[in-house]
C-alpha cells in the first residue's frame, strides 16, 4: 500500500531505518538488526500510526484516542499533533 498525499504530509520521517550488521552474534549466518529506534518517536509504532491518523483525518475525526502509556501513545500524540487533531 503506497502512501497517499495526506500520509506524505503527515510523515515525520518514519521508515527507512538502517539495517546494521550484527557480526558479534551471527556466527553461522549473516544477520542484520533493524534500528527502529531511529524513527521520529523512537519506535516502530510510527510506521503504522501515520496510516491510522491519516485514516482518522480522512474520516473527519477531530481527535484520536489510544489506551497506552508507552510508545503507542507517544506516536499517536506526535502524528495527531502533526494532523492538527
N, CA, C and O atoms as a Maestro MAE file, in Angstrom:
{
 s_m_m2io_version
 :::
 2.0.0
}

f_m_ct {
 s_m_title
 :::
 protein
 m_atom[340] {
  # First column is atom index #
  i_m_mmod_type
  r_m_x_coord
  r_m_y_coord
  r_m_z_coord
  i_m_residue_number
  s_m_chain_name
  s_m_pdb_residue_name
  s_m_pdb_atom_name
  i_m_atomic_number
  :::
  1 25 0.845 -1.171 0.000 1 A "UNK " " N  " 7
  2 3 0.000 0.000 0.000 1 A "UNK " " CA " 6
  3 2 0.892 1.237 0.000 1 A "UNK " " C  " 6
  4 15 1.702 1.414 0.910 1 A "UNK " " O  " 8
  5 25 0.754 2.078 -0.993 2 A "UNK " " N  " 7
  6 3 1.550 3.294 -1.052 2 A "UNK " " CA " 6
  7 2 0.963 4.382 -0.171 2 A "UNK " " C  " 6
  8 15 -0.209 4.337 0.202 2 A "UNK " " O  " 8
  9 25 1.791 5.354 0.152 3 A "UNK " " N  " 7
  10 3 1.320 6.471 0.965 3 A "UNK " " CA " 6
  11 2 0.552 7.443 0.082 3 A "UNK " " C  " 6
  12 15 0.954 7.715 -1.050 3 A "UNK " " O  " 8
  13 25 -0.558 7.967 0.605 4 A "UNK " " N  " 7
  14 3 -1.325 8.970 -0.121 4 A "UNK " " CA " 6
  15 2 -0.705 10.336 0.129 4 A "UNK " " C  " 6
  16 15 0.234 10.464 0.915 4 A "UNK " " O  " 8
  17 25 -1.234 11.361 -0.543 5 A "UNK " " N  " 7
  18 3 -0.725 12.717 -0.343 5 A "UNK " " CA " 6
  19 2 -0.891 13.146 1.111 5 A "UNK " " C  " 6
  20 15 -0.019 13.817 1.662 5 A "UNK " " O  " 8
  21 25 -2.009 12.762 1.740 6 A "UNK " " N  " 7
  22 3 -2.218 13.132 3.143 6 A "UNK " " CA " 6
  23 2 -1.176 12.464 4.023 6 A "UNK " " C  " 6
  24 15 -0.573 13.116 4.875 6 A "UNK " " O  " 8
  25 25 -0.959 11.162 3.823 7 A "UNK " " N  " 7
  26 3 0.021 10.457 4.648 7 A "UNK " " CA " 6
  27 2 1.417 11.025 4.425 7 A "UNK " " C  " 6
  28 15 2.205 11.115 5.367 7 A "UNK " " O  " 8
  29 25 1.729 11.406 3.200 8 A "UNK " " N  " 7
  30 3 3.026 12.023 2.938 8 A "UNK " " CA " 6
  31 2 3.155 13.319 3.719 8 A "UNK " " C  " 6
  32 15 4.222 13.617 4.254 8 A "UNK " " O  " 8
  33 25 2.086 14.086 3.789 9 A "UNK " " N  " 7
  34 3 2.104 15.331 4.541 9 A "UNK " " CA " 6
  35 2 2.231 15.051 6.040 9 A "UNK " " C  " 6
  36 15 2.882 15.803 6.765 9 A "UNK " " O  " 8
  37 25 1.610 13.974 6.492 10 A "UNK " " N  " 7
  38 3 1.666 13.628 7.913 10 A "UNK " " CA " 6
  39 2 3.010 13.042 8.327 10 A "UNK " " C  " 6
  40 15 3.343 13.009 9.512 10 A "UNK " " O  " 8
  41 25 3.761 12.591 7.370 11 A "UNK " " N  " 7
  42 3 5.024 11.922 7.686 11 A "UNK " " CA " 6
  43 2 5.945 12.806 8.512 11 A "UNK " " C  " 6
  44 15 6.112 13.994 8.239 11 A "UNK " " O  " 8
  45 25 6.531 12.199 9.519 12 A "UNK " " N  " 7
  46 3 7.547 12.862 10.337 12 A "UNK " " CA " 6
  47 2 8.922 12.289 10.023 12 A "UNK " " C  " 6
  48 15 9.899 12.559 10.722 12 A "UNK " " O  " 8
  49 25 8.982 11.500 8.966 13 A "UNK " " N  " 7
  50 3 10.247 10.894 8.561 13 A "UNK " " CA " 6
  51 2 10.416 9.457 9.017 13 A "UNK " " C  " 6
  52 15 11.537 8.957 9.104 13 A "UNK " " O  " 8
  53 25 9.302 8.789 9.309 14 A "UNK " " N  " 7
  54 3 9.361 7.392 9.741 14 A "UNK " " CA " 6
  55 2 9.821 6.494 8.601 14 A "UNK " " C  " 6
  56 15 9.721 6.840 7.424 14 A "UNK " " O  " 8
  57 25 10.320 5.352 8.986 15 A "UNK " " N  " 7
  58 3 10.761 4.387 7.984 15 A "UNK " " CA " 6
  59 2 12.180 4.647 7.522 15 A "UNK " " C  " 6
  60 15 12.860 5.544 8.021 15 A "UNK " " O  " 8
  61 25 12.610 3.863 6.577 16 A "UNK " " N  " 7
  62 3 13.969 3.957 6.032 16 A "UNK " " CA " 6
  63 2 15.035 3.882 7.117 16 A "UNK " " C  " 6
  64 15 16.101 4.484 6.990 16 A "UNK " " O  " 8
  65 25 14.746 3.145 8.179 17 A "UNK " " N  " 7
  66 3 15.739 2.964 9.238 17 A "UNK " " CA " 6
  67 2 16.796 1.979 8.756 17 A "UNK " " C  " 6
  68 15 16.493 1.068 7.986 17 A "UNK " " O  " 8
  69 25 18.024 2.156 9.202 18 A "UNK " " N  " 7
  70 3 19.113 1.328 8.671 18 A "UNK " " CA " 6
  71 2 19.101 -0.107 9.185 18 A "UNK " " C  " 6
  72 15 18.585 -0.408 10.261 18 A "UNK " " O  " 8
  73 25 19.685 -0.969 8.381 19 A "UNK " " N  " 7
  74 3 19.987 -2.340 8.784 19 A "UNK " " CA " 6
  75 2 21.463 -2.363 9.159 19 A "UNK " " C  " 6
  76 15 22.318 -1.972 8.364 19 A "UNK " " O  " 8
  77 25 21.758 -2.819 10.362 20 A "UNK " " N  " 7
  78 3 23.134 -2.830 10.855 20 A "UNK " " CA " 6
  79 2 23.605 -4.272 10.998 20 A "UNK " " C  " 6
  80 15 22.917 -5.079 11.623 20 A "UNK " " O  " 8
  81 25 24.753 -4.611 10.439 21 A "UNK " " N  " 7
  82 3 25.271 -5.974 10.578 21 A "UNK " " CA " 6
  83 2 25.505 -6.321 12.049 21 A "UNK " " C  " 6
  84 15 26.060 -5.521 12.802 21 A "UNK " " O  " 8
  85 25 25.076 -7.516 12.449 22 A "UNK " " N  " 7
  86 3 25.259 -7.986 13.830 22 A "UNK " " CA " 6
  87 2 26.332 -9.065 13.832 22 A "UNK " " C  " 6
  88 15 26.051 -10.231 14.109 22 A "UNK " " O  " 8
  89 25 27.530 -8.679 13.528 23 A "UNK " " N  " 7
  90 3 28.622 -9.643 13.357 23 A "UNK " " CA " 6
  91 2 28.960 -10.406 14.636 23 A "UNK " " C  " 6
  92 15 29.330 -11.578 14.569 23 A "UNK " " O  " 8
  93 25 28.841 -9.775 15.781 24 A "UNK " " N  " 7
  94 3 29.241 -10.426 17.034 24 A "UNK " " CA " 6
  95 2 28.283 -11.529 17.468 24 A "UNK " " C  " 6
  96 15 28.673 -12.413 18.230 24 A "UNK " " O  " 8
  97 25 27.045 -11.497 17.002 25 A "UNK " " N  " 7
  98 3 26.084 -12.526 17.418 25 A "UNK " " CA " 6
  99 2 25.659 -13.438 16.275 25 A "UNK " " C  " 6
  100 15 24.812 -14.311 16.468 25 A "UNK " " O  " 8
  101 25 26.225 -13.254 15.103 26 A "UNK " " N  " 7
  102 3 25.851 -14.099 13.965 26 A "UNK " " CA " 6
  103 2 27.077 -14.861 13.475 26 A "UNK " " C  " 6
  104 15 27.859 -14.366 12.663 26 A "UNK " " O  " 8
  105 25 27.221 -16.063 13.985 27 A "UNK " " N  " 7
  106 3 28.391 -16.864 13.647 27 A "UNK " " CA " 6
  107 2 28.205 -17.683 12.376 27 A "UNK " " C  " 6
  108 15 29.106 -17.738 11.539 27 A "UNK " " O  " 8
  109 25 27.057 -18.313 12.223 28 A "UNK " " N  " 7
  110 3 26.845 -19.224 11.100 28 A "UNK " " CA " 6
  111 2 25.977 -18.627 9.999 28 A "UNK " " C  " 6
  112 15 25.609 -19.318 9.049 28 A "UNK " " O  " 8
  113 25 25.654 -17.353 10.125 29 A "UNK " " N  " 7
  114 3 24.809 -16.724 9.123 29 A "UNK " " CA " 6
  115 2 25.094 -15.222 9.086 29 A "UNK " " C  " 6
  116 15 25.816 -14.686 9.927 29 A "UNK " " O  " 8
  117 25 24.520 -14.576 8.108 30 A "UNK " " N  " 7
  118 3 24.626 -13.123 8.024 30 A "UNK " " CA " 6
  119 2 23.365 -12.537 8.651 30 A "UNK " " C  " 6
  120 15 22.264 -12.747 8.142 30 A "UNK " " O  " 8
  121 25 23.517 -11.815 9.736 31 A "UNK " " N  " 7
  122 3 22.389 -11.274 10.489 31 A "UNK " " CA " 6
  123 2 22.493 -9.755 10.544 31 A "UNK " " C  " 6
  124 15 23.562 -9.196 10.789 31 A "UNK " " O  " 8
  125 25 21.363 -9.103 10.312 32 A "UNK " " N  " 7
  126 3 21.300 -7.650 10.416 32 A "UNK " " CA " 6
  127 2 20.192 -7.281 11.395 32 A "UNK " " C  " 6
  128 15 19.201 -8.001 11.513 32 A "UNK " " O  " 8
  129 25 20.354 -6.178 12.087 33 A "UNK " " N  " 7
  130 3 19.348 -5.667 13.013 33 A "UNK " " CA " 6
  131 2 18.764 -4.380 12.443 33 A "UNK " " C  " 6
  132 15 19.498 -3.531 11.937 33 A "UNK " " O  " 8
  133 25 17.455 -4.239 12.523 34 A "UNK " " N  " 7
  134 3 16.768 -3.047 12.032 34 A "UNK " " CA " 6
  135 2 16.708 -2.037 13.169 34 A "UNK " " C  " 6
  136 15 16.199 -2.353 14.245 34 A "UNK " " O  " 8
  137 25 17.210 -0.853 12.956 35 A "UNK " " N  " 7
  138 3 17.298 0.182 14.006 35 A "UNK " " CA " 6
  139 2 16.030 1.026 14.047 35 A "UNK " " C  " 6
  140 15 16.037 2.186 13.635 35 A "UNK " " O  " 8
  141 25 14.941 0.442 14.544 36 A "UNK " " N  " 7
  142 3 13.656 1.130 14.586 36 A "UNK " " CA " 6
  143 2 13.633 2.273 15.599 36 A "UNK " " C  " 6
  144 15 12.756 3.133 15.533 36 A "UNK " " O  " 8
  145 25 14.571 2.294 16.521 37 A "UNK " " N  " 7
  146 3 14.653 3.389 17.483 37 A "UNK " " CA " 6
  147 2 15.014 4.716 16.842 37 A "UNK " " C  " 6
  148 15 14.962 5.756 17.499 37 A "UNK " " O  " 8
  149 25 15.379 4.695 15.573 38 A "UNK " " N  " 7
  150 3 15.709 5.931 14.861 38 A "UNK " " CA " 6
  151 2 14.487 6.574 14.207 38 A "UNK " " C  " 6
  152 15 14.612 7.596 13.533 38 A "UNK " " O  " 8
  153 25 13.311 5.984 14.401 39 A "UNK " " N  " 7
  154 3 12.080 6.612 13.931 39 A "UNK " " CA " 6
  155 2 11.803 7.856 14.780 39 A "UNK " " C  " 6
  156 15 12.383 8.000 15.857 39 A "UNK " " O  " 8
  157 25 10.932 8.755 14.321 40 A "UNK " " N  " 7
  158 3 10.732 10.040 14.996 40 A "UNK " " CA " 6
  159 2 10.426 9.977 16.495 40 A "UNK " " C  " 6
  160 15 10.935 10.796 17.261 40 A "UNK " " O  " 8
  161 25 9.600 9.012 16.923 41 A "UNK " " N  " 7
  162 3 9.312 8.911 18.355 41 A "UNK " " CA " 6
  163 2 10.082 7.772 19.009 41 A "UNK " " C  " 6
  164 15 9.812 7.409 20.154 41 A "UNK " " O  " 8
  165 25 11.035 7.213 18.287 42 A "UNK " " N  " 7
  166 3 11.883 6.163 18.841 42 A "UNK " " CA " 6
  167 2 11.278 4.776 18.826 42 A "UNK " " C  " 6
  168 15 11.724 3.898 19.564 42 A "UNK " " O  " 8
  169 25 10.263 4.563 17.994 43 A "UNK " " N  " 7
  170 3 9.572 3.278 17.992 43 A "UNK " " CA " 6
  171 2 9.102 2.884 16.595 43 A "UNK " " C  " 6
  172 15 8.849 3.742 15.749 43 A "UNK " " O  " 8
  173 25 8.990 1.582 16.365 44 A "UNK " " N  " 7
  174 3 8.417 1.084 15.111 44 A "UNK " " CA " 6
  175 2 6.944 1.454 15.003 44 A "UNK " " C  " 6
  176 15 6.372 1.368 13.917 44 A "UNK " " O  " 8
  177 25 6.320 1.861 16.097 45 A "UNK " " N  " 7
  178 3 4.899 2.215 16.097 45 A "UNK " " CA " 6
  179 2 4.596 3.356 15.125 45 A "UNK " " C  " 6
  180 15 3.466 3.480 14.652 45 A "UNK " " O  " 8
  181 25 5.588 4.182 14.827 46 A "UNK " " N  " 7
  182 3 5.388 5.303 13.904 46 A "UNK " " CA " 6
  183 2 4.969 4.841 12.520 46 A "UNK " " C  " 6
  184 15 4.220 5.535 11.832 46 A "UNK " " O  " 8
  185 25 5.444 3.683 12.109 47 A "UNK " " N  " 7
  186 3 5.139 3.179 10.765 47 A "UNK " " CA " 6
  187 2 3.632 2.998 10.562 47 A "UNK " " C  " 6
  188 15 3.103 3.373 9.516 47 A "UNK " " O  " 8
  189 25 2.954 2.444 11.524 48 A "UNK " " N  " 7
  190 3 1.513 2.241 11.412 48 A "UNK " " CA " 6
  191 2 0.700 3.449 11.831 48 A "UNK " " C  " 6
  192 15 -0.404 3.664 11.333 48 A "UNK " " O  " 8
  193 25 1.243 4.240 12.747 49 A "UNK " " N  " 7
  194 3 0.471 5.364 13.272 49 A "UNK " " CA " 6
  195 2 0.217 6.429 12.213 49 A "UNK " " C  " 6
  196 15 -0.839 7.062 12.220 49 A "UNK " " O  " 8
  197 25 1.160 6.637 11.310 50 A "UNK " " N  " 7
  198 3 0.935 7.628 10.255 50 A "UNK " " CA " 6
  199 2 -0.264 7.223 9.403 50 A "UNK " " C  " 6
  200 15 -1.019 8.083 8.951 50 A "UNK " " O  " 8
  201 25 -0.445 5.935 9.182 51 A "UNK " " N  " 7
  202 3 -1.588 5.442 8.406 51 A "UNK " " CA " 6
  203 2 -2.872 5.569 9.222 51 A "UNK " " C  " 6
  204 15 -3.898 5.998 8.692 51 A "UNK " " O  " 8
  205 25 -2.830 5.204 10.503 52 A "UNK " " N  " 7
  206 3 -4.022 5.284 11.353 52 A "UNK " " CA " 6
  207 2 -4.521 6.720 11.481 52 A "UNK " " C  " 6
  208 15 -5.722 6.976 11.389 52 A "UNK " " O  " 8
  209 25 -3.604 7.651 11.693 53 A "UNK " " N  " 7
  210 3 -4.003 9.055 11.838 53 A "UNK " " CA " 6
  211 2 -4.480 9.610 10.497 53 A "UNK " " C  " 6
  212 15 -5.389 10.439 10.460 53 A "UNK " " O  " 8
  213 25 -3.881 9.165 9.408 54 A "UNK " " N  " 7
  214 3 -4.366 9.573 8.086 54 A "UNK " " CA " 6
  215 2 -5.817 9.152 7.906 54 A "UNK " " C  " 6
  216 15 -6.650 9.946 7.468 54 A "UNK " " O  " 8
  217 25 -6.118 7.896 8.247 55 A "UNK " " N  " 7
  218 3 -7.491 7.395 8.102 55 A "UNK " " CA " 6
  219 2 -8.451 8.182 8.997 55 A "UNK " " C  " 6
  220 15 -9.569 8.495 8.587 55 A "UNK " " O  " 8
  221 25 -8.016 8.500 10.210 56 A "UNK " " N  " 7
  222 3 -8.855 9.290 11.117 56 A "UNK " " CA " 6
  223 2 -9.135 10.665 10.516 56 A "UNK " " C  " 6
  224 15 -10.274 11.131 10.529 56 A "UNK " " O  " 8
  225 25 -8.108 11.303 9.995 57 A "UNK " " N  " 7
  226 3 -8.274 12.629 9.389 57 A "UNK " " CA " 6
  227 2 -9.198 12.562 8.175 57 A "UNK " " C  " 6
  228 15 -10.057 13.425 7.997 57 A "UNK " " O  " 8
  229 25 -9.022 11.539 7.342 58 A "UNK " " N  " 7
  230 3 -9.863 11.384 6.150 58 A "UNK " " CA " 6
  231 2 -11.325 11.157 6.508 58 A "UNK " " C  " 6
  232 15 -12.220 11.551 5.760 58 A "UNK " " O  " 8
  233 25 -11.571 10.520 7.653 59 A "UNK " " N  " 7
  234 3 -12.951 10.238 8.046 59 A "UNK " " CA " 6
  235 2 -13.596 11.405 8.788 59 A "UNK " " C  " 6
  236 15 -14.755 11.319 9.192 59 A "UNK " " O  " 8
  237 25 -12.855 12.486 8.967 60 A "UNK " " N  " 7
  238 3 -13.413 13.666 9.620 60 A "UNK " " CA " 6
  239 2 -13.258 13.696 11.126 60 A "UNK " " C  " 6
  240 15 -13.867 14.532 11.793 60 A "UNK " " O  " 8
  241 25 -12.462 12.807 11.669 61 A "UNK " " N  " 7
  242 3 -12.257 12.788 13.124 61 A "UNK " " CA " 6
  243 2 -11.667 14.113 13.593 61 A "UNK " " C  " 6
  244 15 -10.896 14.753 12.878 61 A "UNK " " O  " 8
  245 25 -12.039 14.509 14.796 62 A "UNK " " N  " 7
  246 3 -11.485 15.727 15.386 62 A "UNK " " CA " 6
  247 2 -10.425 15.410 16.422 62 A "UNK " " C  " 6
  248 15 -9.745 16.308 16.920 62 A "UNK " " O  " 8
  249 25 -10.283 14.125 16.749 63 A "UNK " " N  " 7
  250 3 -9.297 13.696 17.745 63 A "UNK " " CA " 6
  251 2 -9.006 12.217 17.539 63 A "UNK " " C  " 6
  252 15 -9.755 11.512 16.862 63 A "UNK " " O  " 8
  253 25 -7.918 11.760 18.129 64 A "UNK " " N  " 7
  254 3 -7.610 10.334 18.181 64 A "UNK " " CA " 6
  255 2 -7.370 9.963 19.633 64 A "UNK " " C  " 6
  256 15 -6.910 10.780 20.429 64 A "UNK " " O  " 8
  257 25 -7.690 8.713 19.969 65 A "UNK " " N  " 7
  258 3 -7.539 8.225 21.335 65 A "UNK " " CA " 6
  259 2 -6.902 6.850 21.282 65 A "UNK " " C  " 6
  260 15 -7.224 6.047 20.406 65 A "UNK " " O  " 8
  261 25 -6.003 6.576 22.211 66 A "UNK " " N  " 7
  262 3 -5.469 5.226 22.339 66 A "UNK " " CA " 6
  263 2 -5.220 4.947 23.811 66 A "UNK " " C  " 6
  264 15 -4.926 5.859 24.584 66 A "UNK " " O  " 8
  265 25 -5.337 3.694 24.190 67 A "UNK " " N  " 7
  266 3 -5.092 3.281 25.572 67 A "UNK " " CA " 6
  267 2 -3.654 2.797 25.670 67 A "UNK " " C  " 6
  268 15 -3.367 1.628 25.410 67 A "UNK " " O  " 8
  269 25 -2.762 3.686 26.040 68 A "UNK " " N  " 7
  270 3 -1.348 3.345 26.121 68 A "UNK " " CA " 6
  271 2 -0.645 4.358 27.003 68 A "UNK " " C  " 6
  272 15 -1.033 5.525 27.061 68 A "UNK " " O  " 8
  273 25 0.382 3.906 27.680 69 A "UNK " " N  " 7
  274 3 1.238 4.828 28.432 69 A "UNK " " CA " 6
  275 2 2.652 4.794 27.879 69 A "UNK " " C  " 6
  276 15 3.587 5.308 28.492 69 A "UNK " " O  " 8
  277 25 2.795 4.181 26.711 70 A "UNK " " N  " 7
  278 3 4.135 3.992 26.168 70 A "UNK " " CA " 6
  279 2 4.286 4.475 24.749 70 A "UNK " " C  " 6
  280 15 3.831 5.561 24.388 70 A "UNK " " O  " 8
  281 25 4.935 3.647 23.946 71 A "UNK " " N  " 7
  282 3 5.296 4.030 22.585 71 A "UNK " " CA " 6
  283 2 4.100 4.343 21.698 71 A "UNK " " C  " 6
  284 15 4.168 5.251 20.869 71 A "UNK " " O  " 8
  285 25 3.013 3.610 21.857 72 A "UNK " " N  " 7
  286 3 1.842 3.877 21.026 72 A "UNK " " CA " 6
  287 2 1.290 5.259 21.318 72 A "UNK " " C  " 6
  288 15 0.950 5.998 20.393 72 A "UNK " " O  " 8
  289 25 1.196 5.618 22.588 73 A "UNK " " N  " 7
  290 3 0.684 6.939 22.959 73 A "UNK " " CA " 6
  291 2 1.592 8.051 22.455 73 A "UNK " " C  " 6
  292 15 1.108 9.070 21.962 73 A "UNK " " O  " 8
  293 25 2.889 7.867 22.571 74 A "UNK " " N  " 7
  294 3 3.831 8.885 22.091 74 A "UNK " " CA " 6
  295 2 3.691 9.073 20.586 74 A "UNK " " C  " 6
  296 15 3.694 10.200 20.092 74 A "UNK " " O  " 8
  297 25 3.572 7.981 19.870 75 A "UNK " " N  " 7
  298 3 3.423 8.047 18.423 75 A "UNK " " CA " 6
  299 2 2.086 8.679 18.043 75 A "UNK " " C  " 6
  300 15 2.036 9.537 17.162 75 A "UNK " " O  " 8
  301 25 1.009 8.266 18.696 76 A "UNK " " N  " 7
  302 3 -0.312 8.831 18.408 76 A "UNK " " CA " 6
  303 2 -0.324 10.333 18.664 76 A "UNK " " C  " 6
  304 15 -0.868 11.092 17.862 76 A "UNK " " O  " 8
  305 25 0.263 10.763 19.759 77 A "UNK " " N  " 7
  306 3 0.300 12.191 20.081 77 A "UNK " " CA " 6
  307 2 1.078 12.971 19.030 77 A "UNK " " C  " 6
  308 15 0.653 14.049 18.615 77 A "UNK " " O  " 8
  309 25 2.203 12.437 18.602 78 A "UNK " " N  " 7
  310 3 3.030 13.134 17.611 78 A "UNK " " CA " 6
  311 2 2.305 13.280 16.277 78 A "UNK " " C  " 6
  312 15 2.296 14.362 15.690 78 A "UNK " " O  " 8
  313 25 1.700 12.202 15.798 79 A "UNK " " N  " 7
  314 3 1.036 12.254 14.497 79 A "UNK " " CA " 6
  315 2 -0.284 13.005 14.564 79 A "UNK " " C  " 6
  316 15 -0.650 13.680 13.602 79 A "UNK " " O  " 8
  317 25 -1.007 12.905 15.672 80 A "UNK " " N  " 7
  318 3 -2.239 13.679 15.828 80 A "UNK " " CA " 6
  319 2 -1.918 15.171 15.852 80 A "UNK " " C  " 6
  320 15 -2.633 15.971 15.247 80 A "UNK " " O  " 8
  321 25 -0.858 15.544 16.539 81 A "UNK " " N  " 7
  322 3 -0.452 16.956 16.566 81 A "UNK " " CA " 6
  323 2 -0.094 17.429 15.164 81 A "UNK " " C  " 6
  324 15 -0.477 18.526 14.757 81 A "UNK " " O  " 8
  325 25 0.630 16.612 14.436 82 A "UNK " " N  " 7
  326 3 1.012 16.958 13.065 82 A "UNK " " CA " 6
  327 2 -0.223 17.157 12.196 82 A "UNK " " C  " 6
  328 15 -0.239 18.028 11.326 82 A "UNK " " O  " 8
  329 25 -1.267 16.343 12.431 83 A "UNK " " N  " 7
  330 3 -2.501 16.418 11.643 83 A "UNK " " CA " 6
  331 2 -3.450 17.499 12.139 83 A "UNK " " C  " 6
  332 15 -4.470 17.770 11.506 83 A "UNK " " O  " 8
  333 25 -3.119 18.117 13.264 84 A "UNK " " N  " 7
  334 3 -3.993 19.144 13.819 84 A "UNK " " CA " 6
  335 2 -5.206 18.583 14.528 84 A "UNK " " C  " 6
  336 15 -6.224 19.263 14.656 84 A "UNK " " O  " 8
  337 25 -5.108 17.339 14.992 85 A "UNK " " N  " 7
  338 3 -6.227 16.702 15.710 85 A "UNK " " CA " 6
  339 2 -6.034 16.840 17.206 85 A "UNK " " C  " 6
  340 15 -6.867 16.370 17.982 85 A "UNK " " O  " 8
  :::
 }
 m_bond[339] {
  # First column is bond index #
  i_m_from
  i_m_to
  i_m_order
  :::
  1 1 2 1
  2 2 3 1
  3 3 4 2
  4 3 5 1
  5 5 6 1
  6 6 7 1
  7 7 8 2
  8 7 9 1
  9 9 10 1
  10 10 11 1
  11 11 12 2
  12 11 13 1
  13 13 14 1
  14 14 15 1
  15 15 16 2
  16 15 17 1
  17 17 18 1
  18 18 19 1
  19 19 20 2
  20 19 21 1
  21 21 22 1
  22 22 23 1
  23 23 24 2
  24 23 25 1
  25 25 26 1
  26 26 27 1
  27 27 28 2
  28 27 29 1
  29 29 30 1
  30 30 31 1
  31 31 32 2
  32 31 33 1
  33 33 34 1
  34 34 35 1
  35 35 36 2
  36 35 37 1
  37 37 38 1
  38 38 39 1
  39 39 40 2
  40 39 41 1
  41 41 42 1
  42 42 43 1
  43 43 44 2
  44 43 45 1
  45 45 46 1
  46 46 47 1
  47 47 48 2
  48 47 49 1
  49 49 50 1
  50 50 51 1
  51 51 52 2
  52 51 53 1
  53 53 54 1
  54 54 55 1
  55 55 56 2
  56 55 57 1
  57 57 58 1
  58 58 59 1
  59 59 60 2
  60 59 61 1
  61 61 62 1
  62 62 63 1
  63 63 64 2
  64 63 65 1
  65 65 66 1
  66 66 67 1
  67 67 68 2
  68 67 69 1
  69 69 70 1
  70 70 71 1
  71 71 72 2
  72 71 73 1
  73 73 74 1
  74 74 75 1
  75 75 76 2
  76 75 77 1
  77 77 78 1
  78 78 79 1
  79 79 80 2
  80 79 81 1
  81 81 82 1
  82 82 83 1
  83 83 84 2
  84 83 85 1
  85 85 86 1
  86 86 87 1
  87 87 88 2
  88 87 89 1
  89 89 90 1
  90 90 91 1
  91 91 92 2
  92 91 93 1
  93 93 94 1
  94 94 95 1
  95 95 96 2
  96 95 97 1
  97 97 98 1
  98 98 99 1
  99 99 100 2
  100 99 101 1
  101 101 102 1
  102 102 103 1
  103 103 104 2
  104 103 105 1
  105 105 106 1
  106 106 107 1
  107 107 108 2
  108 107 109 1
  109 109 110 1
  110 110 111 1
  111 111 112 2
  112 111 113 1
  113 113 114 1
  114 114 115 1
  115 115 116 2
  116 115 117 1
  117 117 118 1
  118 118 119 1
  119 119 120 2
  120 119 121 1
  121 121 122 1
  122 122 123 1
  123 123 124 2
  124 123 125 1
  125 125 126 1
  126 126 127 1
  127 127 128 2
  128 127 129 1
  129 129 130 1
  130 130 131 1
  131 131 132 2
  132 131 133 1
  133 133 134 1
  134 134 135 1
  135 135 136 2
  136 135 137 1
  137 137 138 1
  138 138 139 1
  139 139 140 2
  140 139 141 1
  141 141 142 1
  142 142 143 1
  143 143 144 2
  144 143 145 1
  145 145 146 1
  146 146 147 1
  147 147 148 2
  148 147 149 1
  149 149 150 1
  150 150 151 1
  151 151 152 2
  152 151 153 1
  153 153 154 1
  154 154 155 1
  155 155 156 2
  156 155 157 1
  157 157 158 1
  158 158 159 1
  159 159 160 2
  160 159 161 1
  161 161 162 1
  162 162 163 1
  163 163 164 2
  164 163 165 1
  165 165 166 1
  166 166 167 1
  167 167 168 2
  168 167 169 1
  169 169 170 1
  170 170 171 1
  171 171 172 2
  172 171 173 1
  173 173 174 1
  174 174 175 1
  175 175 176 2
  176 175 177 1
  177 177 178 1
  178 178 179 1
  179 179 180 2
  180 179 181 1
  181 181 182 1
  182 182 183 1
  183 183 184 2
  184 183 185 1
  185 185 186 1
  186 186 187 1
  187 187 188 2
  188 187 189 1
  189 189 190 1
  190 190 191 1
  191 191 192 2
  192 191 193 1
  193 193 194 1
  194 194 195 1
  195 195 196 2
  196 195 197 1
  197 197 198 1
  198 198 199 1
  199 199 200 2
  200 199 201 1
  201 201 202 1
  202 202 203 1
  203 203 204 2
  204 203 205 1
  205 205 206 1
  206 206 207 1
  207 207 208 2
  208 207 209 1
  209 209 210 1
  210 210 211 1
  211 211 212 2
  212 211 213 1
  213 213 214 1
  214 214 215 1
  215 215 216 2
  216 215 217 1
  217 217 218 1
  218 218 219 1
  219 219 220 2
  220 219 221 1
  221 221 222 1
  222 222 223 1
  223 223 224 2
  224 223 225 1
  225 225 226 1
  226 226 227 1
  227 227 228 2
  228 227 229 1
  229 229 230 1
  230 230 231 1
  231 231 232 2
  232 231 233 1
  233 233 234 1
  234 234 235 1
  235 235 236 2
  236 235 237 1
  237 237 238 1
  238 238 239 1
  239 239 240 2
  240 239 241 1
  241 241 242 1
  242 242 243 1
  243 243 244 2
  244 243 245 1
  245 245 246 1
  246 246 247 1
  247 247 248 2
  248 247 249 1
  249 249 250 1
  250 250 251 1
  251 251 252 2
  252 251 253 1
  253 253 254 1
  254 254 255 1
  255 255 256 2
  256 255 257 1
  257 257 258 1
  258 258 259 1
  259 259 260 2
  260 259 261 1
  261 261 262 1
  262 262 263 1
  263 263 264 2
  264 263 265 1
  265 265 266 1
  266 266 267 1
  267 267 268 2
  268 267 269 1
  269 269 270 1
  270 270 271 1
  271 271 272 2
  272 271 273 1
  273 273 274 1
  274 274 275 1
  275 275 276 2
  276 275 277 1
  277 277 278 1
  278 278 279 1
  279 279 280 2
  280 279 281 1
  281 281 282 1
  282 282 283 1
  283 283 284 2
  284 283 285 1
  285 285 286 1
  286 286 287 1
  287 287 288 2
  288 287 289 1
  289 289 290 1
  290 290 291 1
  291 291 292 2
  292 291 293 1
  293 293 294 1
  294 294 295 1
  295 295 296 2
  296 295 297 1
  297 297 298 1
  298 298 299 1
  299 299 300 2
  300 299 301 1
  301 301 302 1
  302 302 303 1
  303 303 304 2
  304 303 305 1
  305 305 306 1
  306 306 307 1
  307 307 308 2
  308 307 309 1
  309 309 310 1
  310 310 311 1
  311 311 312 2
  312 311 313 1
  313 313 314 1
  314 314 315 1
  315 315 316 2
  316 315 317 1
  317 317 318 1
  318 318 319 1
  319 319 320 2
  320 319 321 1
  321 321 322 1
  322 322 323 1
  323 323 324 2
  324 323 325 1
  325 325 326 1
  326 326 327 1
  327 327 328 2
  328 327 329 1
  329 329 330 1
  330 330 331 1
  331 331 332 2
  332 331 333 1
  333 333 334 1
  334 334 335 1
  335 335 336 2
  336 335 337 1
  337 337 338 1
  338 338 339 1
  339 339 340 2
  :::
 }
}
